[in-house]
Amino acid sequence: MIDYTEKILNSPDAPQQIEALNKAWHEEQQRRLEFRNWITPGVKAEFINGEVILHSPVKHRHWRTTDLLSRLASIYVGLRKLGTIGTEKVLVGLSRNDYEPDLVFFKKEKAEKFTDDQMIFPAPDFVVEILSGKTASRDRGVKKSDYAAHGVQEYWIIDPLSQFVEQYLLEAPEDKKYGPARVHAVYDQIESRAIEGFSIPVAALFVDSTNLEVIQQWMKSFSD
């Protein structure tokens, strides 16, 4: 994060700059409140840096990958009572922006504080975005920076077309940015750090039969 405080305070027009900044921030927060009052379960939209970003319908490979990952993560987390998985319409409210990631995970101690009527949620422990041509720059740009700055321990960007996963990790709790991407191809195994013990073949995100094989193995080991 770049700190402009000293630069502004050393400027002759510091009071005017501060006043203009406060005015812009107030107006942006008013638009954000209007966005939160406007958005409905049937609308996929986000509020990013003062703008409302509407999302167009996704392609089949996008929601298929979301479903396969959601099935794996929900079953694994549910069996082990690790927390809560949410998909698509979970509105995550960070200090400036509101996002609706493709998948989120909240650890048990955080999820237990949620109420049934809650609509806006804090920074998750794990976030996944499914890549598309229209979202790639935001997924790898403002979202990646924002998730890291707010302590999201792990962030996956999944490309359903090329079938690979970019895995970003906070190496230490005090870190405010992710380390270099760990890129996993379709023939690799990927292990989550935020979801304890969650290790899957990348192919299970794209191939239904592989996905089911993993689940069957979990169910067998869980019942033994």
C-alpha positions in Angstrom: 0.0 0.0 0.0 1.3 3.4 -1.0 1.1 6.0 1.8 0.4 9.5 0.3 -0.2 11.2 3.7 3.2 12.9 4.0 3.1 14.0 0.4 -0.3 15.6 0.8 0.5 17.3 4.1 3.7 18.8 2.6 1.7 20.4 -0.2 0.7 24.1 0.0 -2.9 23.2 -0.8 -3.2 20.3 1.7 -6.5 21.6 3.2 -8.1 21.8 -0.2 -6.9 18.3 -1.2 -8.1 16.8 2.1 -11.5 18.5 1.6 -11.8 17.2 -1.9 -10.8 13.7 -0.9 -13.4 13.7 2.0 -16.1 14.9 -0.4 -15.2 12.2 -3.0 -15.2 9.5 -0.3 -18.5 10.6 1.1 -20.1 10.6 -2.4 -18.6 7.1 -3.2 -20.0 5.7 0.1 -23.4 7.1 -0.7 -23.3 5.3 -4.1 -22.2 2.1 -2.3 -25.2 2.3 0.1 -27.5 2.8 -2.9 -25.9 -0.3 -4.6 -26.5 -2.4 -1.5 -30.1 -1.3 -1.4 -30.5 -2.0 -5.1 -28.9 -5.4 -5.5 -31.1 -8.5 -5.5 -30.5 -12.2 -5.4 -31.2 -12.3 -9.1 -28.5 -9.8 -10.1 -24.8 -10.6 -10.2 -23.0 -7.3 -9.6 -20.2 -5.9 -7.6 -19.2 -2.4 -6.3 -15.5 -1.8 -7.2 -13.7 1.5 -6.7 -16.9 3.6 -6.9 -18.4 1.8 -9.9 -21.2 -0.8 -10.2 -19.9 -3.7 -12.2 -22.7 -5.9 -13.8 -21.8 -9.4 -14.8 -23.2 -11.0 -17.9 -24.4 -14.7 -17.9 -21.5 -17.2 -17.6 -20.6 -19.9 -20.1 -21.2 -23.5 -19.4 -17.6 -24.4 -18.6 -17.6 -21.6 -16.0 -20.6 -22.7 -14.0 -19.6 -26.4 -14.5 -16.2 -25.7 -12.8 -18.0 -23.7 -10.1 -20.3 -26.6 -9.4 -17.6 -29.3 -9.4 -15.4 -27.3 -7.0 -18.4 -26.4 -4.8 -19.4 -30.1 -4.6 -15.9 -31.1 -3.5 -15.4 -28.3 -1.0 -18.9 -28.5 0.5 -18.6 -32.2 1.1 -15.1 -32.1 2.5 -15.7 -29.1 4.8 -19.1 -30.5 5.9 -17.7 -33.9 6.7 -14.9 -32.4 8.8 -17.0 -29.6 10.3 -14.3 -27.0 9.3 -16.6 -24.1 8.5 -18.9 -22.9 5.7 -18.7 -22.8 1.9 -20.6 -20.2 -0.1 -21.0 -19.8 -3.9 -21.9 -17.1 -6.4 -24.2 -14.8 -4.3 -22.2 -14.3 -1.1 -21.7 -10.5 -0.9 -18.3 -9.8 0.7 -18.0 -6.3 2.0 -14.4 -5.0 2.4 -13.3 -1.6 3.5 -14.0 0.0 0.1 -15.4 -2.6 -2.3 -18.2 -5.2 -2.4 -17.5 -8.5 -4.2 -19.5 -11.6 -5.1 -16.8 -14.2 -5.6 -17.5 -17.5 -7.3 -16.7 -19.5 -4.1 -15.7 -18.6 -0.5 -14.8 -20.5 2.6 -15.1 -19.2 6.2 -13.5 -21.1 9.0 -15.8 -22.4 11.7 -14.9 -19.7 14.3 -15.8 -17.0 11.9 -18.9 -18.7 10.4 -20.4 -19.3 13.8 -21.0 -15.6 14.2 -23.2 -15.2 11.1 -26.9 -14.7 11.6 -29.7 -16.1 9.4 -30.6 -12.7 8.1 -27.1 -11.5 7.4 -26.5 -10.3 3.8 -23.0 -8.7 3.9 -20.1 -10.8 5.0 -16.5 -10.1 6.1 -13.3 -11.1 4.3 -13.3 -14.9 3.9 -10.4 -17.2 4.7 -10.4 -18.6 1.1 -11.7 -17.1 -2.1 -12.0 -18.6 -5.6 -12.7 -16.7 -8.9 -13.4 -18.5 -12.1 -11.6 -16.7 -14.9 -13.3 -15.3 -18.0 -12.1 -12.9 -20.6 -14.1 -10.0 -19.2 -13.0 -10.5 -15.6 -9.4 -11.5 -15.9 -7.9 -8.0 -15.3 -10.0 -7.4 -12.2 -9.4 -11.0 -10.9 -5.6 -10.6 -11.2 -5.6 -6.9 -10.3 -7.8 -5.0 -7.9 -9.4 -8.2 -6.4 -6.1 -9.9 -5.8 -4.7 -6.8 -4.1 -7.8 -6.2 -2.1 -8.2 -9.8 -0.9 -4.6 -9.9 0.3 -4.9 -6.5 2.0 -7.9 -7.8 4.0 -6.2 -11.0 5.1 -7.8 -13.5 2.8 -5.3 -16.4 3.5 -5.6 -18.1 0.1 -6.9 -17.1 -3.3 -7.4 -19.3 -6.3 -7.9 -18.1 -9.9 -9.2 -21.0 -12.0 -9.0 -20.9 -15.8 -11.7 -23.4 -17.1 -10.5 -22.9 -20.7 -6.8 -23.8 -20.2 -7.6 -25.9 -17.2 -5.1 -24.6 -14.7 -5.2 -23.0 -11.2 -3.2 -20.0 -10.0 -2.8 -20.4 -6.2 -1.9 -17.3 -4.2 -1.0 -17.5 -0.5 -0.3 -15.0 2.3 3.0 -16.4 3.7 2.5 -14.7 7.1 -0.5 -13.1 8.8 1.0 -9.7 8.7 1.5 -9.8 4.9 -0.5 -7.5 2.9 0.2 -9.0 -0.5 0.4 -12.5 -1.9 3.5 -14.3 -2.9 4.2 -15.4 -6.5 1.5 -17.5 -8.1 1.8 -21.3 -7.8 0.5 -22.5 -11.1 -1.1 -26.0 -11.1 -1.9 -27.7 -14.4 -4.6 -30.3 -15.0 -2.4 -33.3 -14.3 -1.2 -31.8 -10.9 -2.4 -32.2 -7.3 -3.3 -29.0 -5.5 -3.5 -28.6 -1.7 -5.2 -25.8 0.1 -3.6 -24.1 3.1 -6.8 -22.4 4.3 -9.0 -25.6 4.2 -7.0 -28.0 6.3 -6.2 -31.2 4.5 -8.1 -30.3 1.3 -6.0 -31.9 -1.4 -7.5 -32.7 -4.9 -6.3 -33.5 -8.4 -6.8 -30.4 -10.5 -8.6 -32.6 -13.0 -11.4 -32.9 -10.5 -12.3 -29.3 -11.2 -13.0 -30.1 -14.8 -13.8 -33.8 -15.2 -17.0 -35.2 -13.5 -15.7 -38.7 -13.2 -12.5 -37.6 -11.5 -14.6 -35.4 -9.2 -16.8 -38.3 -8.2 -13.8 -40.6 -7.6 -12.4 -38.1 -5.1 -15.7 -37.9 -3.3 -16.0 -41.7 -3.2 -12.5 -42.0 -1.7 -13.4 -39.4 1.0 -16.6 -41.2 1.9 -14.9 -44.5 2.2 -12.1 -43.2 4.4 -14.6 -41.3 6.5 -16.7 -44.4 7.1 -13.7 -46.7 7.9 
